[in-house]
Amino acid sequence: MSTRAIDRYAYAHDASHYLLIPNEVIKAEDTDHVERKLREAFASGVPITFRSGGTSLSGQAVTDSLMIDTRAHFKKIEVLDNGARVRVQPGATVREVNTRLARFGYKLGPDPASEAACTIGGVIANNSSGMVCGTEFNTYKTLESVVLVFANGARINTADKDADNQLKSKLPELYEMMVRLRDRIHSQPHVVEEIKRQFSIKNTMGYGVNAFLDFTSPIDIITHLIIGSEGTLAFVAEATFRTVPIKPHVATSLLVFDSLQQATFSLSQLVESGLAAIELLDSTSLKVAQLDPKAPSELQDIQVKSHSALLVEFQELNQETLKARIDGAQELLRKTYCVKPSTIS
Ligand SMILES: Cc1cc2nc3c(=O)[nH]c(=O)nc-3n(C[C@H](O)[C@H](O)[C@H](O)COP(=O)(O)OP(=O)(O)OC[C@H]3O[C@@H](n4cnc5c(N)ncnc54)[C@H](O)[C@@H]3O)c2cc1C
């Protein structure tokens, strides 16, 4: 535990513009340590904020109260079923986990661009995702189980067969609340429809409330509500994920359009073509990218006025499937507003 100014100021920022100086900083040594601190803080009413990679962009990892660093001593990674599953502690970075999985031909589904620094705890609590995972391979879809430590210190492994009963006996109020909220949502068709609408697209804002529609038992609901909870519901002490196969055959292209509108009009056709990643660059982004001395000539040569571009990528398991994708895309590109038929390679 530290109340030294140097430690408190070192934790006063995450990657956002917020500045909050914690009163006290603790580097948790293990889950028992976190559990003890949660019990003490619960009894005295002191708010706690967990901090892992500290790459949050909206102040999720800063506080003016008690900060618990849960990165340094939570690095264990256990590859299961030849890489088809992985059990990890929350301080392991996405890159560390993927490096361990690579030799088995697998990776995590969630793929935030901050993968070198962001950790499993942060990915779950922020519901972080990236260019490729979409709504199919995000944490909600790939998380199998978690070990949770709640505010009163109660610990539950959601993989245990009797986990729902454990929740009922250790946290009866929370259990009842899950049941009440679930039933209340189900009794209001317009709320059900609104949740379905919001989660039919990529939606990483706040608690995974679609859990109330997708699951029945309170333990399954809470397991998925944790995703996006920003450390407010429980400490994630361990997580087991189903992984996704690495698709090593890739083809990439920069598709240039006269305007932002034309780029976005072409999107639905491009999505249907099976592209794994599509990233929009508006004219300002293009101009900034051109400043990079390593920018390729296709990018340097654009006389940017109101242009926009889509950086696209196919990812496939084998060369034949990739070739079929590329052949199909050439035809498709002729039908879009793309100003020069770009080669995908
Ligand atoms: C350059 C850059 C690129 C980025 N790219 C992306 C991107 O592509 N996609 C994306 O979604 N986000 C992106 N982010 C945002 C950020 O990196 C992610 O949200 C990341 O997953 C946060 O992880 P972290 O380990 O840094 O968590 P932190 O910032 O340390 O914490 C995030 C939240 O999780 C809570 N928390 C941490 N550990 C635990 C735990 N064990 N139990 C319970 N709660 C916990 C914290 O209290 C906090 O609320 C980017 C950020 C940067 C700086």
The ligand as an ORCA input file, in Angstrom:
! r2SCAN-3c Opt
* xyz 0 1
  C      -3.889      3.519    -28.613
  C      -5.164      2.902    -28.077
  C      -5.900      2.083    -28.908
  C      -7.096      1.530    -28.434
  N      -7.799      0.726    -29.269
  C      -8.954      0.182    -28.847
  C      -9.706     -0.656    -29.735
  O      -9.326     -0.913    -30.870
  N     -10.879     -1.161    -29.267
  C     -11.331     -0.898    -27.991
  O     -12.390     -1.378    -27.625
  N     -10.624     -0.124    -27.123
  C      -9.456      0.422    -27.526
  N      -8.735      1.205    -26.661
  C      -9.233      1.404    -25.293
  C      -8.565      0.467    -24.230
  O      -7.291      0.099    -24.647
  C      -9.357     -0.785    -23.977
  O     -10.600     -0.501    -23.426
  C      -8.605     -1.798    -23.071
  O      -9.193     -3.058    -23.170
  C      -8.521     -1.420    -21.603
  O      -7.702     -2.386    -20.974
  P      -6.696     -2.021    -19.806
  O      -6.007     -3.269    -19.375
  O      -5.837     -0.886    -20.194
  O      -7.730     -1.596    -18.680
  P      -7.737     -0.336    -17.717
  O      -7.760      0.920    -18.514
  O      -6.669     -0.463    -16.689
  O      -9.129     -0.554    -17.002
  C     -10.321     -0.552    -17.762
  C     -11.523     -0.792    -16.849
  O     -11.491     -2.141    -16.422
  C     -11.567     -2.224    -15.006
  N     -10.783     -3.406    -14.663
  C      -9.487     -3.677    -14.979
  N      -9.140     -4.877    -14.542
  C     -10.235     -5.407    -13.932
  C     -10.516     -6.639    -13.279
  N      -9.585     -7.593    -13.170
  N     -11.752     -6.824    -12.788
  C     -12.714     -5.899    -12.901
  N     -12.515     -4.707    -13.502
  C     -11.295     -4.473    -14.019
  C     -10.998     -0.908    -14.516
  O     -11.489     -0.575    -13.234
  C     -11.539      0.050    -15.580
  O     -12.874      0.392    -15.286
  C      -7.550      1.793    -27.111
  C      -6.781      2.613    -26.270
  C      -5.607      3.164    -26.749
  C      -4.802      4.034    -25.835
*
